[in-house]
Amino acid sequence: MPNLTLRRIDDETMHWLRSRSALHGRSINAELLDILHVARADELSEEQPDNPFAAAYRKARTMGVRTPSTAQSIVRADRDGR
């Protein structure tokens, strides 16, 4: 699998990324991969308006589901009766 190196990340962005990854309980690398997957899914859902999976993705987005971690927190809250 290819590797990617990010250079010249400003302190504010790095702080945001660390905070976000800690909030979701994963590494910075995993957080960046999630951000990229969501951006790609957003792009694909707009490119394929008739695709049923894209339609389901767009519907989930309108319900506030943005990432696997937000979906996970919604399922846990529902399961735990919160």
Jmol script that loads the backbone (N, CA, C; Angstrom):
load data "model"
ATOM      1  N   MET A   1       0.835  -1.171   0.000  1.00  0.00           N
ATOM      2  CA  MET A   1       0.000   0.000   0.000  1.00  0.00           C
ATOM      3  C   MET A   1       0.890   1.249   0.000  1.00  0.00           C
ATOM      4  N   PRO A   2       0.544   2.259  -0.761  1.00  0.00           N
ATOM      5  CA  PRO A   2       1.372   3.472  -0.797  1.00  0.00           C
ATOM      6  C   PRO A   2       1.305   4.246   0.524  1.00  0.00           C
ATOM      7  N   ASN A   3       2.323   5.036   0.738  1.00  0.00           N
ATOM      8  CA  ASN A   3       2.380   5.923   1.905  1.00  0.00           C
ATOM      9  C   ASN A   3       2.295   7.361   1.435  1.00  0.00           C
ATOM     10  N   LEU A   4       1.875   8.227   2.337  1.00  0.00           N
ATOM     11  CA  LEU A   4       1.734   9.638   2.040  1.00  0.00           C
ATOM     12  C   LEU A   4       2.377  10.419   3.184  1.00  0.00           C
ATOM     13  N   THR A   5       3.122  11.451   2.848  1.00  0.00           N
ATOM     14  CA  THR A   5       3.737  12.308   3.858  1.00  0.00           C
ATOM     15  C   THR A   5       3.133  13.703   3.745  1.00  0.00           C
ATOM     16  N   LEU A   6       2.700  14.246   4.868  1.00  0.00           N
ATOM     17  CA  LEU A   6       2.191  15.617   4.896  1.00  0.00           C
ATOM     18  C   LEU A   6       3.266  16.510   5.487  1.00  0.00           C
ATOM     19  N   ARG A   7       3.495  17.600   4.846  1.00  0.00           N
ATOM     20  CA  ARG A   7       4.517  18.539   5.324  1.00  0.00           C
ATOM     21  C   ARG A   7       3.888  19.905   5.586  1.00  0.00           C
ATOM     22  N   ARG A   8       4.563  20.651   6.417  1.00  0.00           N
ATOM     23  CA  ARG A   8       4.196  22.038   6.718  1.00  0.00           C
ATOM     24  C   ARG A   8       2.743  22.184   7.197  1.00  0.00           C
ATOM     25  N   ILE A   9       2.369  21.351   8.164  1.00  0.00           N
ATOM     26  CA  ILE A   9       1.046  21.459   8.778  1.00  0.00           C
ATOM     27  C   ILE A   9       1.139  22.506   9.884  1.00  0.00           C
ATOM     28  N   ASP A  10       0.299  23.520   9.821  1.00  0.00           N
ATOM     29  CA  ASP A  10       0.383  24.576  10.834  1.00  0.00           C
ATOM     30  C   ASP A  10      -0.079  24.042  12.194  1.00  0.00           C
ATOM     31  N   ASP A  11       0.361  24.698  13.251  1.00  0.00           N
ATOM     32  CA  ASP A  11       0.101  24.253  14.618  1.00  0.00           C
ATOM     33  C   ASP A  11      -1.393  24.157  14.927  1.00  0.00           C
ATOM     34  N   GLU A  12      -2.167  25.122  14.450  1.00  0.00           N
ATOM     35  CA  GLU A  12      -3.608  25.120  14.722  1.00  0.00           C
ATOM     36  C   GLU A  12      -4.277  23.898  14.089  1.00  0.00           C
ATOM     37  N   THR A  13      -3.908  23.569  12.865  1.00  0.00           N
ATOM     38  CA  THR A  13      -4.473  22.402  12.190  1.00  0.00           C
ATOM     39  C   THR A  13      -4.043  21.118  12.890  1.00  0.00           C
ATOM     40  N   MET A  14      -2.804  21.053  13.309  1.00  0.00           N
ATOM     41  CA  MET A  14      -2.317  19.865  14.002  1.00  0.00           C
ATOM     42  C   MET A  14      -3.030  19.680  15.332  1.00  0.00           C
ATOM     43  N   HIS A  15      -3.253  20.776  16.046  1.00  0.00           N
ATOM     44  CA  HIS A  15      -3.987  20.711  17.311  1.00  0.00           C
ATOM     45  C   HIS A  15      -5.407  20.200  17.065  1.00  0.00           C
ATOM     46  N   TRP A  16      -6.062  20.724  16.025  1.00  0.00           N
ATOM     47  CA  TRP A  16      -7.416  20.288  15.664  1.00  0.00           C
ATOM     48  C   TRP A  16      -7.424  18.793  15.337  1.00  0.00           C
ATOM     49  N   LEU A  17      -6.449  18.346  14.572  1.00  0.00           N
ATOM     50  CA  LEU A  17      -6.371  16.947  14.179  1.00  0.00           C
ATOM     51  C   LEU A  17      -6.138  16.032  15.387  1.00  0.00           C
ATOM     52  N   ARG A  18      -5.263  16.448  16.287  1.00  0.00           N
ATOM     53  CA  ARG A  18      -5.023  15.658  17.510  1.00  0.00           C
ATOM     54  C   ARG A  18      -6.290  15.579  18.361  1.00  0.00           C
ATOM     55  N   SER A  19      -6.969  16.711  18.499  1.00  0.00           N
ATOM     56  CA  SER A  19      -8.201  16.744  19.301  1.00  0.00           C
ATOM     57  C   SER A  19      -9.279  15.861  18.676  1.00  0.00           C
ATOM     58  N   ARG A  20      -9.417  15.956  17.377  1.00  0.00           N
ATOM     59  CA  ARG A  20     -10.427  15.174  16.673  1.00  0.00           C
ATOM     60  C   ARG A  20     -10.131  13.682  16.775  1.00  0.00           C
ATOM     61  N   SER A  21      -8.875  13.305  16.600  1.00  0.00           N
ATOM     62  CA  SER A  21      -8.534  11.883  16.682  1.00  0.00           C
ATOM     63  C   SER A  21      -8.732  11.357  18.100  1.00  0.00           C
ATOM     64  N   ALA A  22      -8.411  12.161  19.105  1.00  0.00           N
ATOM     65  CA  ALA A  22      -8.626  11.747  20.496  1.00  0.00           C
ATOM     66  C   ALA A  22     -10.121  11.593  20.795  1.00  0.00           C
ATOM     67  N   LEU A  23     -10.921  12.517  20.292  1.00  0.00           N
ATOM     68  CA  LEU A  23     -12.366  12.460  20.483  1.00  0.00           C
ATOM     69  C   LEU A  23     -12.945  11.169  19.914  1.00  0.00           C
ATOM     70  N   HIS A  24     -12.425  10.740  18.770  1.00  0.00           N
ATOM     71  CA  HIS A  24     -12.911   9.526  18.120  1.00  0.00           C
ATOM     72  C   HIS A  24     -12.175   8.269  18.563  1.00  0.00           C
ATOM     73  N   GLY A  25     -11.182   8.433  19.436  1.00  0.00           N
ATOM     74  CA  GLY A  25     -10.473   7.283  19.986  1.00  0.00           C
ATOM     75  C   GLY A  25      -9.646   6.519  18.973  1.00  0.00           C
ATOM     76  N   ARG A  26      -8.984   7.252  18.098  1.00  0.00           N
ATOM     77  CA  ARG A  26      -8.145   6.585  17.104  1.00  0.00           C
ATOM     78  C   ARG A  26      -6.888   7.400  16.838  1.00  0.00           C
ATOM     79  N   SER A  27      -5.983   6.818  16.097  1.00  0.00           N
ATOM     80  CA  SER A  27      -4.718   7.490  15.785  1.00  0.00           C
ATOM     81  C   SER A  27      -4.945   8.638  14.804  1.00  0.00           C
ATOM     82  N   ILE A  28      -3.962   9.495  14.711  1.00  0.00           N
ATOM     83  CA  ILE A  28      -4.035  10.586  13.733  1.00  0.00           C
ATOM     84  C   ILE A  28      -4.108  10.016  12.326  1.00  0.00           C
ATOM     85  N   ASN A  29      -3.347   8.959  12.063  1.00  0.00           N
ATOM     86  CA  ASN A  29      -3.388   8.326  10.746  1.00  0.00           C
ATOM     87  C   ASN A  29      -4.797   7.810  10.433  1.00  0.00           C
ATOM     88  N   ALA A  30      -5.418   7.123  11.393  1.00  0.00           N
ATOM     89  CA  ALA A  30      -6.773   6.603  11.185  1.00  0.00           C
ATOM     90  C   ALA A  30      -7.762   7.751  10.981  1.00  0.00           C
ATOM     91  N   GLU A  31      -7.571   8.839  11.706  1.00  0.00           N
ATOM     92  CA  GLU A  31      -8.455  10.000  11.558  1.00  0.00           C
ATOM     93  C   GLU A  31      -8.322  10.607  10.161  1.00  0.00           C
ATOM     94  N   LEU A  32      -7.094  10.748   9.692  1.00  0.00           N
ATOM     95  CA  LEU A  32      -6.889  11.285   8.346  1.00  0.00           C
ATOM     96  C   LEU A  32      -7.493  10.382   7.279  1.00  0.00           C
ATOM     97  N   LEU A  33      -7.343   9.077   7.446  1.00  0.00           N
ATOM     98  CA  LEU A  33      -7.951   8.147   6.495  1.00  0.00           C
ATOM     99  C   LEU A  33      -9.468   8.280   6.503  1.00  0.00           C
ATOM    100  N   ASP A  34     -10.067   8.451   7.689  1.00  0.00           N
ATOM    101  CA  ASP A  34     -11.511   8.637   7.776  1.00  0.00           C
ATOM    102  C   ASP A  34     -11.938   9.925   7.072  1.00  0.00           C
ATOM    103  N   ILE A  35     -11.196  10.999   7.282  1.00  0.00           N
ATOM    104  CA  ILE A  35     -11.509  12.275   6.626  1.00  0.00           C
ATOM    105  C   ILE A  35     -11.461  12.111   5.108  1.00  0.00           C
ATOM    106  N   LEU A  36     -10.453  11.405   4.615  1.00  0.00           N
ATOM    107  CA  LEU A  36     -10.342  11.171   3.176  1.00  0.00           C
ATOM    108  C   LEU A  36     -11.480  10.297   2.656  1.00  0.00           C
ATOM    109  N   HIS A  37     -11.842   9.264   3.408  1.00  0.00           N
ATOM    110  CA  HIS A  37     -12.944   8.397   2.977  1.00  0.00           C
ATOM    111  C   HIS A  37     -14.262   9.166   2.912  1.00  0.00           C
ATOM    112  N   VAL A  38     -14.509  10.010   3.890  1.00  0.00           N
ATOM    113  CA  VAL A  38     -15.740  10.802   3.898  1.00  0.00           C
ATOM    114  C   VAL A  38     -15.757  11.781   2.724  1.00  0.00           C
ATOM    115  N   ALA A  39     -14.626  12.434   2.480  1.00  0.00           N
ATOM    116  CA  ALA A  39     -14.554  13.370   1.353  1.00  0.00           C
ATOM    117  C   ALA A  39     -14.807  12.646   0.032  1.00  0.00           C
ATOM    118  N   ARG A  40     -14.236  11.458  -0.108  1.00  0.00           N
ATOM    119  CA  ARG A  40     -14.431  10.672  -1.328  1.00  0.00           C
ATOM    120  C   ARG A  40     -15.881  10.207  -1.459  1.00  0.00           C
ATOM    121  N   ALA A  41     -16.479   9.767  -0.352  1.00  0.00           N
ATOM    122  CA  ALA A  41     -17.879   9.342  -0.377  1.00  0.00           C
ATOM    123  C   ALA A  41     -18.795  10.507  -0.733  1.00  0.00           C
ATOM    124  N   ASP A  42     -18.507  11.690  -0.185  1.00  0.00           N
ATOM    125  CA  ASP A  42     -19.277  12.888  -0.545  1.00  0.00           C
ATOM    126  C   ASP A  42     -19.206  13.129  -2.048  1.00  0.00           C
ATOM    127  N   GLU A  43     -18.016  13.057  -2.582  1.00  0.00           N
ATOM    128  CA  GLU A  43     -17.800  13.294  -4.009  1.00  0.00           C
ATOM    129  C   GLU A  43     -18.535  12.245  -4.850  1.00  0.00           C
ATOM    130  N   LEU A  44     -18.404  10.999  -4.493  1.00  0.00           N
ATOM    131  CA  LEU A  44     -19.061   9.928  -5.245  1.00  0.00           C
ATOM    132  C   LEU A  44     -20.581  10.031  -5.171  1.00  0.00           C
ATOM    133  N   SER A  45     -21.112  10.398  -4.011  1.00  0.00           N
ATOM    134  CA  SER A  45     -22.566  10.485  -3.878  1.00  0.00           C
ATOM    135  C   SER A  45     -23.136  11.598  -4.754  1.00  0.00           C
ATOM    136  N   GLU A  46     -22.357  12.640  -4.986  1.00  0.00           N
ATOM    137  CA  GLU A  46     -22.803  13.718  -5.873  1.00  0.00           C
ATOM    138  C   GLU A  46     -22.644  13.344  -7.342  1.00  0.00           C
ATOM    139  N   GLU A  47     -21.629  12.541  -7.652  1.00  0.00           N
ATOM    140  CA  GLU A  47     -21.390  12.129  -9.035  1.00  0.00           C
ATOM    141  C   GLU A  47     -22.379  11.081  -9.511  1.00  0.00           C
ATOM    142  N   GLN A  48     -22.977  10.331  -8.579  1.00  0.00           N
ATOM    143  CA  GLN A  48     -23.854   9.217  -8.932  1.00  0.00           C
ATOM    144  C   GLN A  48     -25.224   9.385  -8.276  1.00  0.00           C
ATOM    145  N   PRO A  49     -26.001  10.363  -8.713  1.00  0.00           N
ATOM    146  CA  PRO A  49     -27.269  10.647  -8.042  1.00  0.00           C
ATOM    147  C   PRO A  49     -28.280   9.505  -8.094  1.00  0.00           C
ATOM    148  N   ASP A  50     -28.207   8.625  -9.096  1.00  0.00           N
ATOM    149  CA  ASP A  50     -29.178   7.538  -9.221  1.00  0.00           C
ATOM    150  C   ASP A  50     -28.748   6.256  -8.516  1.00  0.00           C
ATOM    151  N   ASN A  51     -27.546   6.226  -8.003  1.00  0.00           N
ATOM    152  CA  ASN A  51     -27.045   5.045  -7.319  1.00  0.00           C
ATOM    153  C   ASN A  51     -27.758   4.911  -5.969  1.00  0.00           C
ATOM    154  N   PRO A  52     -28.381   3.747  -5.675  1.00  0.00           N
ATOM    155  CA  PRO A  52     -29.112   3.612  -4.407  1.00  0.00           C
ATOM    156  C   PRO A  52     -28.217   3.748  -3.169  1.00  0.00           C
ATOM    157  N   PHE A  53     -26.965   3.324  -3.269  1.00  0.00           N
ATOM    158  CA  PHE A  53     -26.052   3.478  -2.138  1.00  0.00           C
ATOM    159  C   PHE A  53     -25.717   4.947  -1.912  1.00  0.00           C
ATOM    160  N   ALA A  54     -25.554   5.683  -3.016  1.00  0.00           N
ATOM    161  CA  ALA A  54     -25.288   7.119  -2.906  1.00  0.00           C
ATOM    162  C   ALA A  54     -26.485   7.827  -2.290  1.00  0.00           C
ATOM    163  N   ALA A  55     -27.688   7.399  -2.674  1.00  0.00           N
ATOM    164  CA  ALA A  55     -28.899   8.003  -2.101  1.00  0.00           C
ATOM    165  C   ALA A  55     -28.981   7.720  -0.600  1.00  0.00           C
ATOM    166  N   ALA A  56     -28.647   6.496  -0.198  1.00  0.00           N
ATOM    167  CA  ALA A  56     -28.663   6.156   1.233  1.00  0.00           C
ATOM    168  C   ALA A  56     -27.610   6.964   1.988  1.00  0.00           C
ATOM    169  N   TYR A  57     -26.453   7.147   1.372  1.00  0.00           N
ATOM    170  CA  TYR A  57     -25.387   7.936   1.986  1.00  0.00           C
ATOM    171  C   TYR A  57     -25.856   9.378   2.180  1.00  0.00           C
ATOM    172  N   ARG A  58     -26.481   9.956   1.138  1.00  0.00           N
ATOM    173  CA  ARG A  58     -26.966  11.338   1.241  1.00  0.00           C
ATOM    174  C   ARG A  58     -28.029  11.458   2.332  1.00  0.00           C
ATOM    175  N   LYS A  59     -28.900  10.447   2.442  1.00  0.00           N
ATOM    176  CA  LYS A  59     -29.932  10.484   3.481  1.00  0.00           C
ATOM    177  C   LYS A  59     -29.289  10.422   4.868  1.00  0.00           C
ATOM    178  N   ALA A  60     -28.308   9.552   5.038  1.00  0.00           N
ATOM    179  CA  ALA A  60     -27.612   9.461   6.324  1.00  0.00           C
ATOM    180  C   ALA A  60     -26.935  10.782   6.663  1.00  0.00           C
ATOM    181  N   ARG A  61     -26.377  11.425   5.654  1.00  0.00           N
ATOM    182  CA  ARG A  61     -25.726  12.722   5.867  1.00  0.00           C
ATOM    183  C   ARG A  61     -26.719  13.759   6.374  1.00  0.00           C
ATOM    184  N   THR A  62     -27.946  13.760   5.831  1.00  0.00           N
ATOM    185  CA  THR A  62     -28.951  14.731   6.287  1.00  0.00           C
ATOM    186  C   THR A  62     -29.387  14.455   7.717  1.00  0.00           C
ATOM    187  N   MET A  63     -29.185  13.206   8.176  1.00  0.00           N
ATOM    188  CA  MET A  63     -29.540  12.834   9.546  1.00  0.00           C
ATOM    189  C   MET A  63     -28.404  13.131  10.519  1.00  0.00           C
ATOM    190  N   GLY A  64     -27.292  13.661  10.018  1.00  0.00           N
ATOM    191  CA  GLY A  64     -26.186  14.032  10.887  1.00  0.00           C
ATOM    192  C   GLY A  64     -25.069  13.020  10.957  1.00  0.00           C
ATOM    193  N   VAL A  65     -25.178  11.927  10.213  1.00  0.00           N
ATOM    194  CA  VAL A  65     -24.112  10.929  10.204  1.00  0.00           C
ATOM    195  C   VAL A  65     -23.042  11.399   9.236  1.00  0.00           C
ATOM    196  N   ARG A  66     -21.848  11.651   9.731  1.00  0.00           N
ATOM    197  CA  ARG A  66     -20.770  12.157   8.886  1.00  0.00           C
ATOM    198  C   ARG A  66     -19.624  11.172   8.741  1.00  0.00           C
ATOM    199  N   THR A  67     -19.344  10.426   9.771  1.00  0.00           N
ATOM    200  CA  THR A  67     -18.203   9.520   9.730  1.00  0.00           C
ATOM    201  C   THR A  67     -18.597   8.212  10.395  1.00  0.00           C
ATOM    202  N   PRO A  68     -17.799   7.166  10.218  1.00  0.00           N
ATOM    203  CA  PRO A  68     -18.097   5.931  10.951  1.00  0.00           C
ATOM    204  C   PRO A  68     -18.171   6.151  12.460  1.00  0.00           C
ATOM    205  N   SER A  69     -17.377   7.067  12.985  1.00  0.00           N
ATOM    206  CA  SER A  69     -17.410   7.290  14.433  1.00  0.00           C
ATOM    207  C   SER A  69     -18.706   7.967  14.870  1.00  0.00           C
ATOM    208  N   THR A  70     -19.274   8.863  14.054  1.00  0.00           N
ATOM    209  CA  THR A  70     -20.561   9.454  14.439  1.00  0.00           C
ATOM    210  C   THR A  70     -21.659   8.419  14.319  1.00  0.00           C
ATOM    211  N   ALA A  71     -21.588   7.567  13.315  1.00  0.00           N
ATOM    212  CA  ALA A  71     -22.569   6.492  13.193  1.00  0.00           C
ATOM    213  C   ALA A  71     -22.480   5.574  14.409  1.00  0.00           C
ATOM    214  N   GLN A  72     -21.267   5.274  14.822  1.00  0.00           N
ATOM    215  CA  GLN A  72     -21.053   4.402  15.977  1.00  0.00           C
ATOM    216  C   GLN A  72     -21.642   5.032  17.233  1.00  0.00           C
ATOM    217  N   SER A  73     -21.434   6.323  17.423  1.00  0.00           N
ATOM    218  CA  SER A  73     -21.957   6.973  18.630  1.00  0.00           C
ATOM    219  C   SER A  73     -23.486   7.021  18.611  1.00  0.00           C
ATOM    220  N   ILE A  74     -24.088   7.179  17.434  1.00  0.00           N
ATOM    221  CA  ILE A  74     -25.561   7.182  17.327  1.00  0.00           C
ATOM    222  C   ILE A  74     -26.115   5.806  17.684  1.00  0.00           C
ATOM    223  N   VAL A  75     -25.484   4.755  17.160  1.00  0.00           N
ATOM    224  CA  VAL A  75     -25.929   3.389  17.454  1.00  0.00           C
ATOM    225  C   VAL A  75     -25.779   3.085  18.942  1.00  0.00           C
ATOM    226  N   ARG A  76     -24.650   3.475  19.533  1.00  0.00           N
ATOM    227  CA  ARG A  76     -24.430   3.225  20.969  1.00  0.00           C
ATOM    228  C   ARG A  76     -25.457   3.962  21.818  1.00  0.00           C
ATOM    229  N   ALA A  77     -25.730   5.232  21.479  1.00  0.00           N
ATOM    230  CA  ALA A  77     -26.698   6.013  22.249  1.00  0.00           C
ATOM    231  C   ALA A  77     -28.087   5.375  22.148  1.00  0.00           C
ATOM    232  N   ASP A  78     -28.455   4.908  20.970  1.00  0.00           N
ATOM    233  CA  ASP A  78     -29.740   4.257  20.782  1.00  0.00           C
ATOM    234  C   ASP A  78     -29.799   2.948  21.572  1.00  0.00           C
ATOM    235  N   ARG A  79     -28.738   2.195  21.516  1.00  0.00           N
ATOM    236  CA  ARG A  79     -28.670   0.908  22.212  1.00  0.00           C
ATOM    237  C   ARG A  79     -28.756   1.110  23.736  1.00  0.00           C
ATOM    238  N   ASP A  80     -28.070   2.152  24.223  1.00  0.00           N
ATOM    239  CA  ASP A  80     -28.015   2.401  25.656  1.00  0.00           C
ATOM    240  C   ASP A  80     -29.213   3.209  26.170  1.00  0.00           C
ATOM    241  N   GLY A  81     -30.115   3.589  25.265  1.00  0.00           N
ATOM    242  CA  GLY A  81     -31.320   4.320  25.659  1.00  0.00           C
ATOM    243  C   GLY A  81     -31.093   5.752  26.072  1.00  0.00           C
ATOM    244  N   ARG A  82     -30.033   6.377  25.524  1.00  0.00           N
ATOM    245  CA  ARG A  82     -29.746   7.774  25.888  1.00  0.00           C
ATOM    246  C   ARG A  82     -30.517   8.735  25.028  1.00  0.00           C
TER     247      ARG A  82
END
end "model"
wireframe off; spacefill off
backbone 0.3
color backbone group
